Amino acid sequence: MNTTKRYFKYSLKVFLFCVGTCAALLSVSVSAADEESSDSEIRVEEQVNINTASAETLALALDGVGATRALDIIAYREENGDFETIEQLQEVTGIGPATVERNRMRILLTDGTE
C-alpha cells in the first residue's frame, strides 16, 4: 500500500509538471505569435491603387496575385507608365480576364476614384 501511495504521488507530480509546462509553452507561443503579427502585419485595405502600390501591397490585396506577379505589375508600370484602365492590367503576363474581374472592386487607378 505504501508503494502504491508513493507511486500515486509521483504520478500526480509528473502530471502537474506536464500540465504546467504545456500551459507555459502555449502561453509563450501565443504571445510570440501576437507580437509577430503586430510587428510584421501589413494592413490590407479594401482597395489598392495599382499605379502607386508596392509589390507587397499588391500581392496581399489582390486575389490571385502573388509576389512574382506583383513584381511583374510594377515592372509593367515602370516600363509603360501608369495604368489608364483596369483592363490594361491584363497586358501583364499571367494576369487574365478572370483575375481582373475577381479584383475589379479592389482596384483603383487614382487615389479616391476607380
Buried (B, 14 or more C-beta within 10 A) or exposed (E): EEEEEEEEEEEEEEEEEEEEEEEEEEEEEEEEEEEEEEEEEEEEEEBBBBBEBEBEBBBBBBEEBBEEBBBBBBEBBEEEEEBEEBEBBBEBEEBEEEBBEEBEEBBBBEEEEE
